[in-house]
Amino acid sequence: MTTADSPATAARRPATARPLENAVFSAAMVAQRLPWTDAPARALGLDALTRDGLTRRLLAHLRRTRSGRPVRLSTPYGSFLVPLTAGDTEGLLTRADEAGALGPVSGLTAGGQRYGLSPHAPLDREASAAPAEGPEALEAPESLDALLAEDVDRAVAARRGDGTLEWHAWYRSMLRLSRRVVAGAGAAPDTLLSEVIAVATAAAGDRSYGAGSAALRRRLDLHLADPDPASLAGRLTARGVGADAAVPALAHTLALVSEASAGTALQALALLAAGAAVSPRDAVGEALRRYPPVTAAVYPVRAPFVWEDLAIGAGTEILRAPAWLRGPDEAVGPDRDPGPAALCGSPAGCAAARFAALVAEGVVRTVTARVRPVLIAPGFTADRLPDTLDPRTLLVAFEDLAGPRDDCGRAAGEGRPTGGAATAAPPAAYGYAPESYGALAHASADRLERHAQSLAACAANSGWNKDEAGERFRMVLLGHAERCAKAADGVRRAAERLTD
């Protein structure tokens, strides 16, 4: 009889941390919600005193004193069984999953709040295999790049005058892209589908999940009725996967692809801009390794089981925090895939997470084929990467690639339009000279003036003459045109002062 098969009475219970260790671990968890505490330590070159450094040193201490075995720790957020190595985490959770001992997993925020994770659902590996990739396959209908092109162009076209892209504009474009890739071209404008996915995911594990799941099924059934063959839904249908299996798989995949394309892809673009990665694949892998969307997850144990020589009792909660367990200089090699653990809570691996990582790579590859990412904020370099990087706080500019463009917006030698007008001036960055900001202001003034002229031209259309409502709307247009013209004049005066 092996150790894993021996009865729980023959195995020992996991060790319990000492009160002082509990206190330090609790302080490290609470400090996760205070990012400003890292600044003084980094300024003094004391990386060991940052939140990340303190957590790593404590876990290294526990590995030494507990022979690397999982340990019970009490915190303000609950009492957890904490595996101290990535290998033990994988082995412990895999064994628990095989024994059918785990309840619904939930995420854990830096503030200790539990939140729902998209329920894992198996996905056909052949259907989720990456389509043709790279520039040589760009025009092929099955190419991932071709599938992403329209929505990437839409995102690039939403740049502001200084070349930067506002987070919500990027987010909306990436949700649209995710719906197209997973559910088909007909689902791309279906914003309600993304809203239902978000509500159902947030309710995962709660009693209200049933209603959200039913609404999600009704929404996906609309797109499965006549599936787009280029989408994941179309490939699943072509392989004979029925709706009962396809709906949960598509729902889970859409949740993960939305997260990866919006958050991870933008983080990867920032890492590329900072010189911390050399290719889209490296950048996405590094982003998932350093900044996993699921930073911490809690796995409730519903039934007792034995892993190696440890007896894990019902009622135990296992805490998995992959970012804490990696080494500070640990790299993602060609044989390592951080996607499943970073995006999905399933201990058994996840084809949907791997597919989501492929889509994020495709987004980064397609963006960089059109524009050059420039990191504006927060400021960091390849040798001083931040411990946390919330994509909502990122400000990245998209600078047009060098070279003249024709009337269709194509650069020399480029096969497709960029989807947006060329940036009139280089993007602003902290430390630029006033003249650079003056050039940006001149470009903004020109844009405002053109907008005023367009509004005035629209107001002059004779179609508004038909009734009183049309005349009132004409006056609204003229009022907007006047305000834009005044704003253009003010911005131009400011630009002249900056360039004097």
N, C-alpha and C positions, 0 to 999 in steps of 0.2 A: 504493500500500500504506500503510495507516495504521500509526501507531506501535504500536498494540496488536497488529497482525497481523505486525509485523516479526519476524524471527528473534531468538532470545535473544542471539545474538552481536552484534547491532547495538545492543543496549540496555546500559546500565551497571548495575553492581551497586549495591545500596543502600549509603549511607555508613555507616561504623562510628564509634561514639562514642569519644571519647578516654578514657583510663584514669580521669581524675578524674571525668568525667561518669558513667562506669560505676559508680564508687564511690558517688557521690551518689545515683544512681538505686537502687542496691542498698540503701543505707541507708534510702531512702524506702520501699522495698518491705518491708524488715524491720520498720520502724517501724509498719507497718499493724497488726501484732499487739500493739501497746503503746498502747491507747487512753488510758491515764492520762497519757501524755506531753502530750496536748493541754491539760490543765487549767491548768498554770502559764502557758502561752503565752496562753490565753484570758483568764486572770485579769489579765494585764498588758496586755490589748488588742492582743497581737501575733499576730493571726491568721495572718500570713505564716509564723510558726514552728510552726504546727500541722502534723500529718502531711499533711493535705489541702493546706494552704498551701504547704508545701515541694515537694510533688509538682507542683502547678500551676506554681510558679515555675521548676522545672527543665524542665518540658515547654515553657513559654514560651521559656526560653533555647534549647532545642533547635530550636524552630520558627524562632527568629531566625537561628541559626547554620547550620541545614541547609535554609533556604528552605522550611520547613514540610514537607519530604519525610520519609517513613519512615526510621528509623535503626536500625541493629543495636546492641543493648545487651546486655552480659554481666552476669548477676546470680547470686547464690548458688542461684537456683532454675532456672537454665538461661539459654541465649542466645536472645534473642527479636528479631524484627523488630517494631518498635513504630511504628504509624502515629501521627502527632502531631495529627491533626484528626479530628473525627467523619466528615467527608465522605470523607477519604482511607481511613478504616477501612472504611466502607461500600463504597467503590469497589474497594478492594484485595480484600476478601473476596468481593464479588460476582463480580469477574473470575475469582478462583480457583475459585469454585463453578461458574461457567459452563464453565471449562476442565476440570472434573472432577479438580482437583489436590489437593483437601483430603481428609485422613483424618478419623476420628472426633474431634469436638471434646471437650475436657474442661474442667471448671472449675478454677480455681486459688484456693485459700484464702489468707487473709492470712499464714498460716504457710508458704506455698509448696507445700502438698500438692495433688496432682491428684485430682479426683473426677469420677465419671461424671455426665453430663447426659442427660436423657431424649432418646433419638434422635428427631430431627425426622421427622415424617411429614405429608404433605399432608392437609389437611382441606377437605371441601366447604364453600365459602364460604356458599352458600345455607343449608345445614343448620346452620351455626354462627352465622347472623345472630341478633341479639338478639331475643328475643320481646318482646311488648308490655311497656312499662315505665311506671313512675310510679303515683301513687295512683289515677288515673282508671281504671287497668286492673288494680287489685289483685285483684279477684275473678275475672278472666278466667282460664280454665284454661291459656291459653298464656302468661300473664304470668310474667316472670322473678321478680318480687317474690312472687307466689303460690307459685311453685315453691320459693323459699328460705324461706318463712315458717315452716314447721314446725321446721326446724333452727335458725333464728335464735331462735325462741321457746325452744327447748331450751337454747340457749346463755345466753339472758337469765335463764332459770329457774335456772341453775346458779350464779348470783351468791351470794357469801358474805354474811354479815350486814351487812358494811360497804359492800355494793354492788360490791365488786371481783370480778373473774373471774380465777380461777387459769389460768395459761397452758395446762396440759394439758387442762383442761375445755373451754376455747375451741378448742384444737387438735382434740380428738376430735369436737366438734360440727361444725367446719368440714370435716373429712375425711368425715364422714357426709353433709354437704350436698353436697360435691363428687361423691361417689359417686351421689347421687340425681340431680343435674343431668346428669352425663355418662352414667351407665349405667342409671339408672332407679330407681324407688321400691323395687324388689326388691333392688337393690344397696346401698341405704342402710345396712342392718345388716351388710353383708358386710365386716367389718373385715379379713378375710384378703386381700381384693382390694387394699386400700391397702398392706398389708404386702408383698404380692408386687410391687406397683408400686415400692415403695421399694427392695427388693432388686434388681430388674431394672435400675432406674436407676443404682444404685450400681455395678453390674457392667458398665455400658455401656462398650464399647471393650475389655473383657477377654474372655479365652477362656471364662469362666464365664457370659457373657451369654446364650448359647444356651439353657442350662437354665432360667434365669429367664424368658426370653422365651417358652419353651414353656409354663411354668407359668402365665404371664400370659394366654396365649391360651386355655388351658383354662378359666381363671377367667372371662374375658370372654365366652367362648362360652356359658356358662350364662345370661348376661343378654341375649345376642343371640338366643337361641332364641325368646323371646317378649318382644320389646322394649317398654318403656314408651313410648308415643307422645309423652309430654311431654318425654322426655329426648333428649339428643343422639344416643344410640344409636338411638332410635326414629325420629328425623328422618333419620338416615343410611339406615336400612333402607327408610323410605318413599320415599327418592329413588333406590332401587335399587342402593345401594352394597353390594357383596358383602363377605363376612366377611374375605377376604384383604386388602382395603383398609381395612375398618372397624376391625379389631382394632388395628393399629399406630396409626391415627389416634386411636382412643379411649384407648389407653394413653398416648400423648403428651399428649392433652388433659387426661386425668385427673391426670397428674403436674403439669401447669402450673396447672390450676384448684385443686388442693390447695395448692400453694405460694402462689398469689395470694389465695385466700380465707382462709387461716390467717395468713400473714405480712403480705402487703401490705395487706389490709383492716384489720388491727389497727393497723398503722403509720398508715394513712389516718385511722382513728378518733382516734388520738393527735394527728395534725396538725390535725384539725377541732377537737378539744378545746383545743388551744393557740392557735387562731385563725389558723393558717397556711394555711387553705383555707376556701372558702366554700360548697362543694358536694361531694357524693360524687365526682363526676367529677374535679373539681380535686384533691381529696385523694388519690385513687388515682393520678392522673397525677403529682402531686408526689412521692408515695411511691416510685413506680417510677423516677422520674428521680433522686431523691436517694439512694435505698436499693435499687438493683436487686438482685434475688435472685442473678443471675449477675453478681457484681461484677467478675470477671476471667475470661477464657476463653482457652484456648490452641488454636490451629488448626494442626495439623501439615501441611506441604506434602509430598505424596507424589510429585508430578511437576512438573517445571519449567514455568513460564509467564511471560508478560510482561504487566505492567500499566503502561500509559502508557510511560514511558521506562526502567522498571526491570525487570531480569531477576531473577526470584525462583527460586532453585534448590531442588531436592528436598532434604529434610532440614531446611529452614527451619521455624521455629515462629513463627507470628504471634500476638502478644499483643494482645487487645482488652480494654480496661478503660474502659467508657463513663463511669463516674463521674469518672475523672480528666480526661476531655476536655471535660466540660461547663464552661461559665463559672459562677462562683460565684453570679451573679444571673440566670442563664438561666432563663427561665420556660417552662412547657409551654403553648403556645397551642392554640387549637381545632383547628388543622391539624396539630399535632404529636402523634405517637402513640409514647410511649416503651415501650409494652408488649412488642412483639416482641423488640427487642434486650435488654430487661431480663430477660425470662423464658426466652427460647429462644436457643440458640447458632446457629441457622440464619442464614446471611448473606442468604438469599433472601426473608426475611419469613416470617411464621408466622401462619396463621389461628387456630390453637389458642391462641397467646399473646394475640391480640386477644380471643378468646372468654373467656379466663381473666380478662383485665382487666375485661370487661363483668360477669362474675360477681362480681368483687371490688367493683365499683361497686354492684351490686345488694345485696350483703351490707351495705355501708356505708349505703346508702339505707334498707334494711329495718330495720337496727338503729336508726338515728336517727329512724325513724318511731315507734319504741316507747319508746326511752330516750334520755337525754342523756349522751354520753361525757364523763367528767371525768378528766383526766390526773393521776395520782398520782406516778408515777416512770417514768423520770428526769425531773427538772424542767427544762423549757425553754420558751421563748416564741417567738412567731412571728418575731421579729427576731434570735433567737439559736438557730437550729436546729442540732442536733448533726450532725457529719460522718458518723457511723455510728449506726444505730438497730436493734439486734437485737430482733426482735419477742418473743423469749423473755424479754427483760429488761424488757419493758413491763408496767406495772401501770396498768390503766385501770378506772375504776369506771363502772357504768351506773346513772345516777340517773333515777328515774321522772320522766316529764314532769309538769308542774304540773297540778293540777286534781283534783277528787274522782273516786273510782272506785266503780263499782257492784259488786254481789256477784260478777260474772263477771270482775272485774279490768279493766274497760274504763274508760278516761278519758272525760270528757264529749266527745261528738262523735266518738269513736273507734269504728271499725267492727269491730275484732277484739280479743280479749284479748291481754295482753302475754305470757302464758305463764308468768308468775312473780308472786309476791306483791310488793306494794309494799315498797320499802325502808323500814325502821322509823325510820331516822335518816340524816342526810346522810353521804355517804362521808367517811372520814377523809382528811386531807391533811396534809403536813408544815406545821407552823406553826399548826394549829388549836388553839383553847383547850382546856384539860383538860375543860371541860364537854361539848365535842363528843365527845371520846373516852368520857366517862362515859355519854352518851346511846347511843353505839354499844355499849358494854359492857352496858347495861341490855337493849338489843334482843337481844344475843347470849345473855344469861342467860335471857330469856324463851323464846328458841328452844330452848335446851338443856333447859329445864324441860318444854316441850311434847314434846320428843323423849323424855324420860324417861317422861312419862305415856303416850305412845304405845307404848313398849316394854313397860311394865307392863301395859297393856291387852291387848297381844298375848299376853303370857305368861299372862294370866288366861283365855285361850280354852280351852274344854274339849277341843279337838282334840288337845292335848298329852297328855291322860290315857291314850291308847290303849296305849302301851308304854313301856319303860324309856328308849329313845332320845328319845322325845318329852319325857319328864320331864327328862332331862339338858339338852335344848335350852331348856326352860322356865327352868331355873336360869341358863343362859347369858344369856338375855334379861333376867332379873331383875338379874343382875350388871351388865349394861350399863346398865340403867335406874338402878341405884343410883349408878354412877359419873357418869352424866349429871346426876343430881340434885345430887350433891356439887359437880360442876364448876359448875353453875348457881349454887349458893349462893356459891362462891368468887368467881365473876365478878361477882355482884351486890354483894358486899361491896366489891370493888375499884371498881365503878361508883359506889357511894355515897361512897367516899373522893375520887374524881375530881370529883364534883359538889358536895361540901361547900364 
